[in-house]
Amino acid sequence: MDDDAADVSIDTLFEREFRGYHKQQVQDYVTWLQEQTRSAQHQVNVLEARLAEAEQEIARLRASPAG
């Protein structure tokens, strides 16, 4: 995820319109955030699966007779 997004205020992200923020800019930003969230969740899922595999391998090695 882009840490720079957290440092930017909402006033610099979106232009003001007569009654609020520019709707398309807001929608584009929300879409981008959703994509970032899906990507991060996918990374978490992959890493959790790798961790589970590593834990199983450790348990298997500990259970096997030495040498």
Biopython code that builds the backbone (N, CA, C, O; Angstrom):
import numpy as np
from Bio.PDB.StructureBuilder import StructureBuilder

atoms = [
    (1, "MET", "N", (0.830, -1.177, 0.000)),
    (1, "MET", "CA", (0.000, 0.000, 0.000)),
    (1, "MET", "C", (0.873, 1.238, 0.000)),
    (1, "MET", "O", (2.030, 1.210, 0.420)),
    (2, "ASP", "N", (0.310, 2.290, -0.466)),
    (2, "ASP", "CA", (1.053, 3.529, -0.586)),
    (2, "ASP", "C", (0.918, 4.334, 0.694)),
    (2, "ASP", "O", (-0.161, 4.839, 1.001)),
    (3, "ASP", "N", (2.020, 4.457, 1.454)),
    (3, "ASP", "CA", (1.978, 5.190, 2.704)),
    (3, "ASP", "C", (1.776, 6.682, 2.485)),
    (3, "ASP", "O", (1.317, 7.377, 3.392)),
    (4, "ASP", "N", (2.109, 7.194, 1.297)),
    (4, "ASP", "CA", (1.932, 8.607, 1.009)),
    (4, "ASP", "C", (0.469, 9.012, 1.069)),
    (4, "ASP", "O", (0.167, 10.163, 1.383)),
    (5, "ALA", "N", (-0.436, 8.107, 0.779)),
    (5, "ALA", "CA", (-1.867, 8.430, 0.791)),
    (5, "ALA", "C", (-2.317, 8.841, 2.177)),
    (5, "ALA", "O", (-3.215, 9.673, 2.309)),
    (6, "ALA", "N", (-1.719, 8.281, 3.210)),
    (6, "ALA", "CA", (-2.106, 8.622, 4.575)),
    (6, "ALA", "C", (-1.642, 10.028, 4.957)),
    (6, "ALA", "O", (-2.212, 10.638, 5.861)),
    (7, "ASP", "N", (-0.616, 10.548, 4.280)),
    (7, "ASP", "CA", (-0.063, 11.851, 4.599)),
    (7, "ASP", "C", (-0.767, 12.990, 3.876)),
    (7, "ASP", "O", (-0.468, 14.153, 4.146)),
    (8, "VAL", "N", (-1.672, 12.703, 2.987)),
    (8, "VAL", "CA", (-2.326, 13.714, 2.176)),
    (8, "VAL", "C", (-3.694, 14.016, 2.763)),
    (8, "VAL", "O", (-4.456, 13.102, 3.077)),
    (9, "SER", "N", (-4.008, 15.309, 2.913)),
    (9, "SER", "CA", (-5.326, 15.646, 3.444)),
    (9, "SER", "C", (-6.369, 15.501, 2.354)),
    (9, "SER", "O", (-6.052, 15.518, 1.165)),
    (10, "ILE", "N", (-7.609, 15.359, 2.771)),
    (10, "ILE", "CA", (-8.701, 15.175, 1.816)),
    (10, "ILE", "C", (-8.847, 16.400, 0.912)),
    (10, "ILE", "O", (-9.278, 16.274, -0.234)),
    (11, "ASP", "N", (-8.492, 17.576, 1.413)),
    (11, "ASP", "CA", (-8.619, 18.787, 0.613)),
    (11, "ASP", "C", (-7.637, 18.818, -0.554)),
    (11, "ASP", "O", (-7.904, 19.468, -1.565)),
    (12, "THR", "N", (-6.518, 18.134, -0.431)),
    (12, "THR", "CA", (-5.568, 18.105, -1.541)),
    (12, "THR", "C", (-5.845, 16.953, -2.493)),
    (12, "THR", "O", (-5.342, 16.951, -3.617)),
    (13, "LEU", "N", (-6.636, 15.975, -2.067)),
    (13, "LEU", "CA", (-6.956, 14.840, -2.926)),
    (13, "LEU", "C", (-8.056, 15.163, -3.922)),
    (13, "LEU", "O", (-8.017, 14.693, -5.059)),
    (14, "PHE", "N", (-9.036, 15.958, -3.513)),
    (14, "PHE", "CA", (-10.216, 16.192, -4.327)),
    (14, "PHE", "C", (-10.474, 17.686, -4.488)),
    (14, "PHE", "O", (-10.326, 18.462, -3.545)),
    (15, "GLU", "N", (-10.860, 18.069, -5.693)),
    (15, "GLU", "CA", (-11.246, 19.454, -5.944)),
    (15, "GLU", "C", (-12.613, 19.704, -5.334)),
    (15, "GLU", "O", (-13.457, 18.808, -5.290)),
    (16, "ARG", "N", (-12.825, 20.912, -4.869)),
    (16, "ARG", "CA", (-14.130, 21.274, -4.318)),
    (16, "ARG", "C", (-15.078, 21.629, -5.447)),
    (16, "ARG", "O", (-14.678, 22.231, -6.443)),
    (17, "GLU", "N", (-16.302, 21.263, -5.287)),
    (17, "GLU", "CA", (-17.363, 21.650, -6.209)),
    (17, "GLU", "C", (-18.365, 22.466, -5.411)),
    (17, "GLU", "O", (-18.191, 22.671, -4.209)),
    (18, "PHE", "N", (-19.387, 22.918, -6.061)),
    (18, "PHE", "CA", (-20.369, 23.769, -5.405)),
    (18, "PHE", "C", (-20.926, 23.106, -4.151)),
    (18, "PHE", "O", (-21.091, 23.767, -3.125)),
    (19, "ARG", "N", (-21.212, 21.832, -4.219)),
    (19, "ARG", "CA", (-21.806, 21.132, -3.082)),
    (19, "ARG", "C", (-20.982, 19.901, -2.717)),
    (19, "ARG", "O", (-21.499, 18.785, -2.758)),
    (20, "GLY", "N", (-19.738, 20.080, -2.370)),
    (20, "GLY", "CA", (-18.928, 18.956, -1.921)),
    (20, "GLY", "C", (-17.742, 18.690, -2.831)),
    (20, "GLY", "O", (-17.272, 19.584, -3.535)),
    (21, "TYR", "N", (-17.272, 17.477, -2.810)),
    (21, "TYR", "CA", (-16.117, 17.075, -3.596)),
    (21, "TYR", "C", (-16.558, 16.588, -4.969)),
    (21, "TYR", "O", (-17.707, 16.196, -5.170)),
    (22, "HIS", "N", (-15.616, 16.622, -5.911)),
    (22, "HIS", "CA", (-15.854, 16.159, -7.267)),
    (22, "HIS", "C", (-16.159, 14.666, -7.210)),
    (22, "HIS", "O", (-15.298, 13.865, -6.845)),
    (23, "LYS", "N", (-17.366, 14.299, -7.566)),
    (23, "LYS", "CA", (-17.842, 12.927, -7.376)),
    (23, "LYS", "C", (-16.996, 11.891, -8.102)),
    (23, "LYS", "O", (-16.730, 10.827, -7.541)),
    (24, "GLN", "N", (-16.568, 12.163, -9.321)),
    (24, "GLN", "CA", (-15.778, 11.180, -10.064)),
    (24, "GLN", "C", (-14.413, 10.968, -9.418)),
    (24, "GLN", "O", (-13.913, 9.844, -9.383)),
    (25, "GLN", "N", (-13.804, 12.044, -8.903)),
    (25, "GLN", "CA", (-12.526, 11.883, -8.212)),
    (25, "GLN", "C", (-12.693, 11.015, -6.968)),
    (25, "GLN", "O", (-11.858, 10.154, -6.688)),
    (26, "VAL", "N", (-13.753, 11.240, -6.237)),
    (26, "VAL", "CA", (-14.011, 10.443, -5.040)),
    (26, "VAL", "C", (-14.240, 8.987, -5.425)),
    (26, "VAL", "O", (-13.685, 8.090, -4.791)),
    (27, "GLN", "N", (-15.046, 8.739, -6.452)),
    (27, "GLN", "CA", (-15.306, 7.370, -6.895)),
    (27, "GLN", "C", (-14.026, 6.689, -7.360)),
    (27, "GLN", "O", (-13.795, 5.523, -7.041)),
    (28, "ASP", "N", (-13.192, 7.406, -8.112)),
    (28, "ASP", "CA", (-11.918, 6.845, -8.565)),
    (28, "ASP", "C", (-11.030, 6.484, -7.372)),
    (28, "ASP", "O", (-10.381, 5.439, -7.366)),
    (29, "TYR", "N", (-11.008, 7.354, -6.367)),
    (29, "TYR", "CA", (-10.190, 7.106, -5.185)),
    (29, "TYR", "C", (-10.706, 5.895, -4.406)),
    (29, "TYR", "O", (-9.920, 5.065, -3.950)),
    (30, "VAL", "N", (-12.011, 5.799, -4.256)),
    (30, "VAL", "CA", (-12.601, 4.658, -3.557)),
    (30, "VAL", "C", (-12.286, 3.367, -4.311)),
    (30, "VAL", "O", (-11.954, 2.353, -3.697)),
    (31, "THR", "N", (-12.388, 3.402, -5.626)),
    (31, "THR", "CA", (-12.060, 2.230, -6.445)),
    (31, "THR", "C", (-10.598, 1.838, -6.246)),
    (31, "THR", "O", (-10.286, 0.656, -6.102)),
    (32, "TRP", "N", (-9.701, 2.827, -6.236)),
    (32, "TRP", "CA", (-8.274, 2.565, -6.025)),
    (32, "TRP", "C", (-8.058, 1.941, -4.642)),
    (32, "TRP", "O", (-7.303, 0.979, -4.502)),
    (33, "LEU", "N", (-8.726, 2.495, -3.621)),
    (33, "LEU", "CA", (-8.585, 1.945, -2.272)),
    (33, "LEU", "C", (-9.081, 0.503, -2.204)),
    (33, "LEU", "O", (-8.477, -0.333, -1.531)),
    (34, "GLN", "N", (-10.166, 0.215, -2.890)),
    (34, "GLN", "CA", (-10.684, -1.157, -2.912)),
    (34, "GLN", "C", (-9.680, -2.101, -3.563)),
    (34, "GLN", "O", (-9.478, -3.218, -3.087)),
    (35, "GLU", "N", (-9.055, -1.659, -4.643)),
    (35, "GLU", "CA", (-8.046, -2.482, -5.312)),
    (35, "GLU", "C", (-6.847, -2.711, -4.394)),
    (35, "GLU", "O", (-6.318, -3.821, -4.329)),
    (36, "GLN", "N", (-6.417, -1.668, -3.685)),
    (36, "GLN", "CA", (-5.296, -1.795, -2.754)),
    (36, "GLN", "C", (-5.638, -2.765, -1.628)),
    (36, "GLN", "O", (-4.801, -3.568, -1.216)),
    (37, "THR", "N", (-6.863, -2.688, -1.136)),
    (37, "THR", "CA", (-7.308, -3.572, -0.064)),
    (37, "THR", "C", (-7.340, -5.020, -0.534)),
    (37, "THR", "O", (-6.898, -5.919, 0.181)),
    (38, "ARG", "N", (-7.867, -5.247, -1.743)),
    (38, "ARG", "CA", (-7.894, -6.617, -2.290)),
    (38, "ARG", "C", (-6.476, -7.152, -2.463)),
    (38, "ARG", "O", (-6.205, -8.312, -2.151)),
    (39, "SER", "N", (-5.580, -6.318, -2.954)),
    (39, "SER", "CA", (-4.196, -6.736, -3.148)),
    (39, "SER", "C", (-3.532, -7.081, -1.817)),
    (39, "SER", "O", (-2.845, -8.097, -1.704)),
    (40, "ALA", "N", (-3.739, -6.242, -0.824)),
    (40, "ALA", "CA", (-3.156, -6.493, 0.494)),
    (40, "ALA", "C", (-3.735, -7.767, 1.105)),
    (40, "ALA", "O", (-3.000, -8.551, 1.705)),
    (41, "GLN", "N", (-5.033, -7.981, 0.960)),
    (41, "GLN", "CA", (-5.661, -9.184, 1.504)),
    (41, "GLN", "C", (-5.120, -10.428, 0.816)),
    (41, "GLN", "O", (-4.898, -11.453, 1.462)),
    (42, "HIS", "N", (-4.906, -10.339, -0.499)),
    (42, "HIS", "CA", (-4.325, -11.470, -1.230)),
    (42, "HIS", "C", (-2.924, -11.780, -0.687)),
    (42, "HIS", "O", (-2.577, -12.945, -0.488)),
    (43, "GLN", "N", (-2.128, -10.742, -0.451)),
    (43, "GLN", "CA", (-0.787, -10.950, 0.095)),
    (43, "GLN", "C", (-0.863, -11.605, 1.469)),
    (43, "GLN", "O", (-0.080, -12.506, 1.770)),
    (44, "VAL", "N", (-1.786, -11.165, 2.292)),
    (44, "VAL", "CA", (-1.961, -11.764, 3.617)),
    (44, "VAL", "C", (-2.318, -13.240, 3.479)),
    (44, "VAL", "O", (-1.754, -14.083, 4.176)),
    (45, "ASN", "N", (-3.246, -13.553, 2.587)),
    (45, "ASN", "CA", (-3.651, -14.948, 2.385)),
    (45, "ASN", "C", (-2.481, -15.820, 1.941)),
    (45, "ASN", "O", (-2.300, -16.930, 2.441)),
    (46, "VAL", "N", (-1.695, -15.314, 1.007)),
    (46, "VAL", "CA", (-0.535, -16.065, 0.518)),
    (46, "VAL", "C", (0.463, -16.293, 1.649)),
    (46, "VAL", "O", (0.975, -17.400, 1.820)),
    (47, "LEU", "N", (0.737, -15.248, 2.417)),
    (47, "LEU", "CA", (1.709, -15.383, 3.504)),
    (47, "LEU", "C", (1.200, -16.283, 4.622)),
    (47, "LEU", "O", (1.984, -17.009, 5.233)),
    (48, "GLU", "N", (-0.100, -16.247, 4.898)),
    (48, "GLU", "CA", (-0.656, -17.152, 5.901)),
    (48, "GLU", "C", (-0.531, -18.610, 5.452)),
    (48, "GLU", "O", (-0.248, -19.490, 6.265)),
    (49, "ALA", "N", (-0.740, -18.857, 4.179)),
    (49, "ALA", "CA", (-0.600, -20.215, 3.651)),
    (49, "ALA", "C", (0.857, -20.678, 3.746)),
    (49, "ALA", "O", (1.128, -21.819, 4.121)),
    (50, "ARG", "N", (1.782, -19.794, 3.409)),
    (50, "ARG", "CA", (3.208, -20.146, 3.504)),
    (50, "ARG", "C", (3.610, -20.413, 4.940)),
    (50, "ARG", "O", (4.384, -21.330, 5.214)),
    (51, "LEU", "N", (3.084, -19.609, 5.864)),
    (51, "LEU", "CA", (3.375, -19.810, 7.283)),
    (51, "LEU", "C", (2.850, -21.155, 7.755)),
    (51, "LEU", "O", (3.548, -21.876, 8.468)),
    (52, "ALA", "N", (1.640, -21.496, 7.369)),
    (52, "ALA", "CA", (1.066, -22.783, 7.759)),
    (52, "ALA", "C", (1.915, -23.935, 7.234)),
    (52, "ALA", "O", (2.149, -24.908, 7.951)),
    (53, "GLU", "N", (2.379, -23.833, 5.987)),
    (53, "GLU", "CA", (3.236, -24.871, 5.410)),
    (53, "GLU", "C", (4.547, -24.982, 6.187)),
    (53, "GLU", "O", (5.023, -26.085, 6.455)),
    (54, "ALA", "N", (5.124, -23.843, 6.546)),
    (54, "ALA", "CA", (6.385, -23.851, 7.292)),
    (54, "ALA", "C", (6.192, -24.455, 8.679)),
    (54, "ALA", "O", (7.042, -25.205, 9.158)),
    (55, "GLU", "N", (5.072, -24.127, 9.323)),
    (55, "GLU", "CA", (4.795, -24.698, 10.641)),
    (55, "GLU", "C", (4.619, -26.215, 10.558)),
    (55, "GLU", "O", (5.076, -26.942, 11.441)),
    (56, "GLN", "N", (3.965, -26.689, 9.512)),
    (56, "GLN", "CA", (3.803, -28.129, 9.324)),
    (56, "GLN", "C", (5.154, -28.800, 9.106)),
    (56, "GLN", "O", (5.412, -29.878, 9.643)),
    (57, "GLU", "N", (6.003, -28.170, 8.330)),
    (57, "GLU", "CA", (7.342, -28.726, 8.076)),
    (57, "GLU", "C", (8.157, -28.781, 9.362)),
    (57, "GLU", "O", (8.863, -29.760, 9.606)),
    (58, "ILE", "N", (8.069, -27.750, 10.178)),
    (58, "ILE", "CA", (8.777, -27.741, 11.460)),
    (58, "ILE", "C", (8.271, -28.872, 12.342)),
    (58, "ILE", "O", (9.066, -29.595, 12.941)),
    (59, "ALA", "N", (6.962, -29.031, 12.425)),
    (59, "ALA", "CA", (6.391, -30.107, 13.246)),
    (59, "ALA", "C", (6.839, -31.468, 12.721)),
    (59, "ALA", "O", (7.159, -32.362, 13.504)),
    (60, "ARG", "N", (6.863, -31.625, 11.407)),
    (60, "ARG", "CA", (7.289, -32.898, 10.814)),
    (60, "ARG", "C", (8.745, -33.184, 11.154)),
    (60, "ARG", "O", (9.087, -34.312, 11.511)),
    (61, "LEU", "N", (9.608, -32.172, 11.047)),
    (61, "LEU", "CA", (11.026, -32.365, 11.342)),
    (61, "LEU", "C", (11.266, -32.654, 12.814)),
    (61, "LEU", "O", (12.136, -33.455, 13.156)),
    (62, "ARG", "N", (10.512, -32.017, 13.678)),
    (62, "ARG", "CA", (10.659, -32.251, 15.111)),
    (62, "ARG", "C", (10.197, -33.676, 15.490)),
    (62, "ARG", "O", (10.733, -34.288, 16.414)),
    (63, "ALA", "N", (9.213, -34.175, 14.772)),
    (63, "ALA", "CA", (8.661, -35.490, 15.075)),
    (63, "ALA", "C", (9.524, -36.629, 14.511)),
    (63, "ALA", "O", (9.446, -37.760, 14.989)),
    (64, "SER", "N", (10.335, -36.335, 13.508)),
    (64, "SER", "CA", (11.141, -37.399, 12.895)),
    (64, "SER", "C", (12.340, -37.731, 13.781)),
    (64, "SER", "O", (12.861, -36.865, 14.484)),
    (65, "PRO", "N", (12.775, -38.996, 13.741)),
    (65, "PRO", "CA", (13.937, -39.395, 14.548)),
    (65, "PRO", "C", (15.196, -38.683, 14.048)),
    (65, "PRO", "O", (15.379, -38.496, 12.845)),
    (66, "ALA", "N", (16.045, -38.295, 14.971)),
    (66, "ALA", "CA", (17.278, -37.573, 14.618)),
    (66, "ALA", "C", (18.225, -38.506, 13.870)),
    (66, "ALA", "O", (18.456, -39.656, 14.245)),
    (67, "GLY", "N", (18.762, -37.935, 12.778)),
    (67, "GLY", "CA", (19.794, -38.641, 12.026)),
    (67, "GLY", "C", (19.286, -39.756, 11.265)),
    (67, "GLY", "O", (20.052, -40.439, 10.584)),
]
sb = StructureBuilder()
sb.init_structure("model")
sb.init_model(0)
sb.init_chain("A")
sb.init_seg("    ")
for serial, (resi, resn, name, xyz) in enumerate(atoms, 1):
    if name == "N":
        sb.init_residue(resn, " ", resi, " ")
    sb.init_atom(name, np.array(xyz, "f"), 0.0, 1.0, " ", f" {name:<3s}", serial, name[0])
structure = sb.get_structure()
